Amino acid sequence: MKSYKEGIQDKKALLLKTIGQVIKEQRQNSGKGILLYAYEYDIPSSSLNLIERGMRDPQLTTLWKIANSYNMSFGELIVEVEKHLPEKFSLIEDK
């Protein structure tokens, strides 16, 4: 049986993977490769690569910049991420 902490870590990993998936889909829909996109929007390509793969917890300001680059509000980006998560997803579990 997983501990409470392990359960939270698994959920965090799912959230990061989902954020990365949404960002990658949006970038690909824009028709831009990762290097061009990163250059145009002043985001290190190595950071963007790690975010898209769900291996980096992006800063709020980075997510805001990414959302704006797709002509989305920050809230719209979050709604898109929520659509890809399981229903009633939460990082907080009842003990």
C-alpha atoms as an extended CHARMM CRD file, in Angstrom:
* protein
*
        95  EXT
         1         1  MET       CA              0.0000000000        0.0000000000        0.0000000000  PROA      1               0.0000000000
         2         2  LYS       CA              1.3100000000        3.4370000000       -0.9350000000  PROA      2               0.0000000000
         3         3  SER       CA              1.9800000000        5.9960000000        1.7190000000  PROA      3               0.0000000000
         4         4  TYR       CA              0.2040000000        9.3380000000        1.7150000000  PROA      4               0.0000000000
         5         5  LYS       CA              3.3850000000       11.0320000000        0.4980000000  PROA      5               0.0000000000
         6         6  GLU       CA              3.8320000000        8.5500000000       -2.3630000000  PROA      6               0.0000000000
         7         7  GLY       CA              0.2300000000        9.0960000000       -3.4340000000  PROA      7               0.0000000000
         8         8  ILE       CA              0.7570000000       12.8400000000       -3.5780000000  PROA      8               0.0000000000
         9         9  GLN       CA              4.0050000000       12.3910000000       -5.5520000000  PROA      9               0.0000000000
        10        10  ASP       CA              2.1620000000       10.2140000000       -8.0820000000  PROA      10              0.0000000000
        11        11  LYS       CA             -0.5280000000       12.8650000000       -8.4820000000  PROA      11              0.0000000000
        12        12  LYS       CA              2.0530000000       15.6030000000       -8.8810000000  PROA      12              0.0000000000
        13        13  ALA       CA              3.7790000000       13.5490000000      -11.5870000000  PROA      13              0.0000000000
        14        14  LEU       CA              0.4380000000       13.1250000000      -13.3920000000  PROA      14              0.0000000000
        15        15  LEU       CA             -0.2250000000       16.8640000000      -13.1780000000  PROA      15              0.0000000000
        16        16  LEU       CA              3.2130000000       17.7500000000      -14.5610000000  PROA      16              0.0000000000
        17        17  LYS       CA              2.8550000000       15.2120000000      -17.3560000000  PROA      17              0.0000000000
        18        18  THR       CA             -0.5580000000       16.6220000000      -18.2570000000  PROA      18              0.0000000000
        19        19  ILE       CA              0.6760000000       20.2220000000      -18.2530000000  PROA      19              0.0000000000
        20        20  GLY       CA              3.5150000000       19.1690000000      -20.5410000000  PROA      20              0.0000000000
        21        21  GLN       CA              1.1700000000       17.2980000000      -22.8540000000  PROA      21              0.0000000000
        22        22  VAL       CA             -1.1240000000       20.3120000000      -23.2440000000  PROA      22              0.0000000000
        23        23  ILE       CA              1.7930000000       22.6770000000      -23.8550000000  PROA      23              0.0000000000
        24        24  LYS       CA              3.3180000000       20.3220000000      -26.4220000000  PROA      24              0.0000000000
        25        25  GLU       CA             -0.0120000000       19.8990000000      -28.2280000000  PROA      25              0.0000000000
        26        26  GLN       CA             -0.4770000000       23.6720000000      -28.3900000000  PROA      26              0.0000000000
        27        27  ARG       CA              3.0640000000       24.1670000000      -29.6800000000  PROA      27              0.0000000000
        28        28  GLN       CA              2.6680000000       21.4830000000      -32.3180000000  PROA      28              0.0000000000
        29        29  ASN       CA             -0.6670000000       22.9770000000      -33.3910000000  PROA      29              0.0000000000
        30        30  SER       CA              1.1630000000       26.2700000000      -33.9100000000  PROA      30              0.0000000000
        31        31  GLY       CA              3.4370000000       24.4690000000      -36.3730000000  PROA      31              0.0000000000
        32        32  LYS       CA              6.6130000000       25.4480000000      -34.5380000000  PROA      32              0.0000000000
        33        33  GLY       CA              9.4520000000       23.2120000000      -33.5020000000  PROA      33              0.0000000000
        34        34  ILE       CA             10.6980000000       23.3870000000      -29.9640000000  PROA      34              0.0000000000
        35        35  LEU       CA             13.8490000000       25.3660000000      -30.8350000000  PROA      35              0.0000000000
        36        36  LEU       CA             12.0310000000       28.0420000000      -32.8410000000  PROA      36              0.0000000000
        37        37  TYR       CA              9.2580000000       28.3570000000      -30.2690000000  PROA      37              0.0000000000
        38        38  ALA       CA             11.7330000000       28.6140000000      -27.3800000000  PROA      38              0.0000000000
        39        39  TYR       CA             13.7550000000       31.2500000000      -29.2270000000  PROA      39              0.0000000000
        40        40  GLU       CA             10.7270000000       33.3480000000      -30.2050000000  PROA      40              0.0000000000
        41        41  TYR       CA              9.2980000000       33.4310000000      -26.6800000000  PROA      41              0.0000000000
        42        42  ASP       CA             12.5590000000       33.5980000000      -24.7300000000  PROA      42              0.0000000000
        43        43  ILE       CA             12.1570000000       30.2800000000      -22.9570000000  PROA      43              0.0000000000
        44        44  PRO       CA             15.2460000000       28.0740000000      -22.7290000000  PROA      44              0.0000000000
        45        45  SER       CA             14.6950000000       25.1230000000      -25.0590000000  PROA      45              0.0000000000
        46        46  SER       CA             16.0740000000       22.7230000000      -22.4500000000  PROA      46              0.0000000000
        47        47  SER       CA             13.5130000000       23.9870000000      -19.9320000000  PROA      47              0.0000000000
        48        48  LEU       CA             10.6850000000       23.7640000000      -22.4380000000  PROA      48              0.0000000000
        49        49  ASN       CA             11.7450000000       20.2400000000      -23.3600000000  PROA      49              0.0000000000
        50        50  LEU       CA             11.6710000000       19.1750000000      -19.6940000000  PROA      50              0.0000000000
        51        51  ILE       CA              8.2990000000       20.8600000000      -19.1310000000  PROA      51              0.0000000000
        52        52  GLU       CA              6.7770000000       19.1510000000      -22.1800000000  PROA      52              0.0000000000
        53        53  ARG       CA              8.0470000000       15.7860000000      -20.9350000000  PROA      53              0.0000000000
        54        54  GLY       CA              6.5900000000       16.3860000000      -17.4640000000  PROA      54              0.0000000000
        55        55  MET       CA              9.9960000000       16.3930000000      -15.8500000000  PROA      55              0.0000000000
        56        56  ARG       CA             10.0700000000       19.9950000000      -14.6290000000  PROA      56              0.0000000000
        57        57  ASP       CA              7.6460000000       21.8770000000      -12.4270000000  PROA      57              0.0000000000
        58        58  PRO       CA              7.2690000000       25.1080000000      -14.3850000000  PROA      58              0.0000000000
        59        59  GLN       CA              7.2080000000       28.4830000000      -12.6940000000  PROA      59              0.0000000000
        60        60  LEU       CA              3.9540000000       30.3850000000      -12.7310000000  PROA      60              0.0000000000
        61        61  THR       CA              5.5250000000       33.1340000000      -14.8070000000  PROA      61              0.0000000000
        62        62  THR       CA              6.6880000000       30.6010000000      -17.3990000000  PROA      62              0.0000000000
        63        63  LEU       CA              3.1970000000       29.1120000000      -17.6650000000  PROA      63              0.0000000000
        64        64  TRP       CA              1.7630000000       32.6090000000      -18.0180000000  PROA      64              0.0000000000
        65        65  LYS       CA              4.2140000000       33.4040000000      -20.8130000000  PROA      65              0.0000000000
        66        66  ILE       CA              3.4130000000       30.1210000000      -22.5720000000  PROA      66              0.0000000000
        67        67  ALA       CA             -0.3340000000       30.7220000000      -22.3310000000  PROA      67              0.0000000000
        68        68  ASN       CA              0.0380000000       34.2280000000      -23.7510000000  PROA      68              0.0000000000
        69        69  SER       CA              2.1810000000       32.9180000000      -26.6150000000  PROA      69              0.0000000000
        70        70  TYR       CA             -0.8090000000       30.7890000000      -27.6950000000  PROA      70              0.0000000000
        71        71  ASN       CA             -3.1450000000       33.7910000000      -27.4090000000  PROA      71              0.0000000000
        72        72  MET       CA             -4.7100000000       32.2040000000      -24.3390000000  PROA      72              0.0000000000
        73        73  SER       CA             -5.2420000000       33.6420000000      -20.9160000000  PROA      73              0.0000000000
        74        74  PHE       CA             -3.5760000000       31.8550000000      -18.0340000000  PROA      74              0.0000000000
        75        75  GLY       CA             -7.0190000000       30.6720000000      -16.9450000000  PROA      75              0.0000000000
        76        76  GLU       CA             -7.7290000000       29.1870000000      -20.3660000000  PROA      76              0.0000000000
        77        77  LEU       CA             -4.4980000000       27.2010000000      -20.1890000000  PROA      77              0.0000000000
        78        78  ILE       CA             -5.4640000000       25.8750000000      -16.7640000000  PROA      78              0.0000000000
        79        79  VAL       CA             -8.9380000000       24.9150000000      -18.0110000000  PROA      79              0.0000000000
        80        80  GLU       CA             -7.3220000000       23.0210000000      -20.8960000000  PROA      80              0.0000000000
        81        81  VAL       CA             -5.0760000000       21.1630000000      -18.4470000000  PROA      81              0.0000000000
        82        82  GLU       CA             -8.0770000000       20.3460000000      -16.2350000000  PROA      82              0.0000000000
        83        83  LYS       CA             -9.8900000000       18.8300000000      -19.2340000000  PROA      83              0.0000000000
        84        84  HSD       CA             -7.0480000000       16.3180000000      -19.5960000000  PROA      84              0.0000000000
        85        85  LEU       CA             -6.9570000000       15.3250000000      -15.9010000000  PROA      85              0.0000000000
        86        86  PRO       CA             -9.1730000000       12.6990000000      -14.2760000000  PROA      86              0.0000000000
        87        87  GLU       CA            -12.4890000000       13.9800000000      -12.9480000000  PROA      87              0.0000000000
        88        88  LYS       CA            -12.2140000000       15.5820000000       -9.4960000000  PROA      88              0.0000000000
        89        89  PHE       CA             -8.4140000000       15.5080000000       -9.6090000000  PROA      89              0.0000000000
        90        90  SER       CA             -6.8240000000       16.9330000000       -6.4870000000  PROA      90              0.0000000000
        91        91  LEU       CA             -3.3340000000       17.1220000000       -5.0550000000  PROA      91              0.0000000000
        92        92  ILE       CA             -4.7990000000       16.9480000000       -1.5550000000  PROA      92              0.0000000000
        93        93  GLU       CA             -6.0240000000       13.6300000000       -0.2310000000  PROA      93              0.0000000000
        94        94  ASP       CA             -8.1750000000       12.9310000000        2.7750000000  PROA      94              0.0000000000
        95        95  LYS       CA             -6.2010000000       11.0330000000        5.3650000000  PROA      95              0.0000000000
